[in-house]
C-alpha cells in the first residue's frame, strides 16, 4: 500500500500516473510494479521530504528540532512563532508533512 500526505511525494506519484485519494493509493495503470517501486526509492534518495515548500512549516520543524518544547506548549509556541492559527498550522502540517500537528 502507498500512503502519503506529503505534497512533494504526491506530485511525484501524480507524475507517474499513480492516483491517490486523500493520500492513499487508489489506482494506477503501471504494468511494471517493480519499476514504480524503484522509482519511489530513487525519488526518496534525492528529495528531502522533511524540507517543504512552505517556510512556516520549515521554521516549525526547526523550532521542534532545536528546542526542548513541552508538548502542552508545542502548538502555542509554534503558532506564535510562525504567525498562524492552530487550525491553519495543523492543515499545513498535514498537507506538507503528512501528519497532523496534534500527532507529533
C-alpha positions as CSV (number, residue, x, y, z in Angstrom):
1,X,0.0,0.0,0.0
2,X,1.2,3.5,-0.8
3,X,0.1,6.3,1.6
4,X,1.4,9.8,1.8
5,X,0.1,13.2,2.5
6,X,3.4,14.9,1.6
7,X,2.9,17.3,-1.3
8,X,6.3,16.6,-2.9
9,X,5.6,12.9,-2.9
10,X,2.1,13.4,-4.1
11,X,3.4,15.4,-7.1
12,X,5.9,12.6,-7.8
13,X,3.1,10.0,-7.7
14,X,1.0,12.1,-10.0
15,X,3.8,12.4,-12.5
16,X,4.0,8.6,-12.5
17,X,0.2,8.4,-13.2
18,X,-0.5,6.9,-9.7
19,X,-3.8,8.1,-8.4
20,X,-4.4,8.7,-4.7
21,X,-7.5,9.7,-2.8
22,X,-6.9,11.6,0.5
23,X,-3.3,10.5,0.4
24,X,-3.9,6.8,-0.1
25,X,-3.2,4.8,-3.3
26,X,-6.3,4.4,-5.4
27,X,-5.3,3.1,-8.8
28,X,-2.7,3.2,-11.5
29,X,-2.1,1.9,-15.0
30,X,1.6,0.9,-14.5
31,X,2.4,-2.5,-15.8
32,X,5.8,-3.0,-14.0
33,X,5.3,-2.8,-10.3
34,X,9.0,-3.3,-9.6
35,X,9.8,-0.3,-11.7
36,X,7.4,2.1,-9.8
37,X,9.0,0.9,-6.5
38,X,12.5,1.5,-7.9
39,X,11.3,5.0,-9.0
40,X,10.0,5.7,-5.5
41,X,13.2,4.5,-3.9
42,X,15.2,6.7,-6.2
43,X,12.9,9.7,-5.5
44,X,13.3,9.2,-1.7
45,X,17.1,9.2,-2.0
46,X,17.2,12.6,-3.8
47,X,14.4,14.5,-2.3
48,X,14.4,15.7,1.3
49,X,10.8,15.1,2.3
50,X,11.3,16.9,5.5
51,X,12.1,20.1,3.6
52,X,8.8,21.5,2.3
53,X,7.8,24.5,0.2
54,X,6.1,26.4,3.0
55,X,8.8,28.2,5.0
56,X,6.4,28.5,8.0
57,X,6.4,24.7,8.3
58,X,10.2,24.5,7.8
59,X,10.5,27.1,10.6
60,X,8.2,25.0,12.8
61,X,10.3,21.9,12.1
62,X,13.4,23.7,13.1
63,X,11.8,25.0,16.3
64,X,10.8,21.5,17.2
65,X,14.3,20.1,16.4
66,X,16.3,22.9,18.1
67,X,14.2,23.4,21.3
68,X,13.0,21.3,24.1
69,X,9.4,22.3,23.9
70,X,6.9,20.6,26.2
71,X,4.1,19.0,24.3
72,X,1.5,21.1,26.2
73,X,3.2,24.2,24.9
74,X,4.0,23.0,21.4
75,X,1.1,24.4,19.5
76,X,1.1,27.8,21.2
77,X,4.8,28.1,20.7
78,X,4.7,27.2,17.0
79,X,1.6,29.3,16.2
80,X,3.1,32.4,17.9
81,X,6.5,31.9,16.1
82,X,5.1,31.4,12.6
83,X,2.1,33.6,12.9
84,X,-0.5,31.0,12.0
85,X,-3.7,30.0,13.7
86,X,-3.8,26.5,15.2
87,X,-6.2,25.3,12.5
88,X,-4.1,26.6,9.7
89,X,-0.9,25.2,11.2
90,X,-2.5,21.8,11.6
91,X,-3.8,21.9,8.0
92,X,-0.3,22.9,6.6
93,X,1.4,20.2,8.6
94,X,-1.0,17.6,7.3
95,X,-0.6,18.9,3.7
96,X,3.2,19.2,3.8
97,X,4.4,16.6,6.3
98,X,1.7,14.0,6.2
99,X,0.8,14.1,9.9
100,X,-1.5,16.3,11.9
101,X,0.2,18.7,14.4
102,X,-1.7,17.0,17.2
103,X,0.0,13.7,16.3
104,X,3.6,14.9,16.6
